[in-house]
Amino acid sequence: MTDSKQNLVSRWTTEEGKSLLKEIIVRLTKVKSLEDLKGLNRIEGKFDLRGISFPKEYSEYDYKGKHMKQIVGSLSKRLANRKADHFSRLSMNMMM
């Protein structure tokens, strides 16, 4: 049985999902393992991160009297550039 896109995304909006997502992001940004993270499921041996929309990174500045906010990158791009052995076990195939 395949999960619908809506189900994959909505599981990260529950209180448990939000808490788990916060810990996932903290660990990934610090290049720490997800191995012992309770509640994180696996599919075919890889961590199931489907449905996550990683936060964008913004640059904010004032220009000609207006406050500007520009997307300068994303956590998923930054993580893709990291070289860490345990990332090879991550399923970074997220639904768009």
HUSULZI-V888495 format. One record per backbone hydrogen bond with DSSP energy under -0.5 kcal/mol. CO is the residue of the C=O (numbers start at 1). NH is the residue of the N-H. Records with the same first field share a line. If there is no record, write none. Layout:
CO: NH, NH
This chain:
4: 8
5: 9
6: 10
7: 11
9: 12
10: 13
14: 18
15: 19
16: 20
17: 21
18: 22
19: 23
20: 24
21: 25
22: 26
23: 27
24: 28
25: 29
26: 30
27: 32
28: 31
34: 37
36: 38
37: 40
39: 41
41: 48
43: 46
46: 43
47: 49, 91
49: 52
52: 54
55: 75
57: 72, 73
59: 70
61: 68
63: 66
66: 63, 68
68: 61
70: 59
73: 57
74: 78
75: 79
76: 80
77: 81
78: 82
79: 82
82: 84
84: 87
85: 88
86: 89
87: 90
89: 47
90: 92
91: 49
92: 94
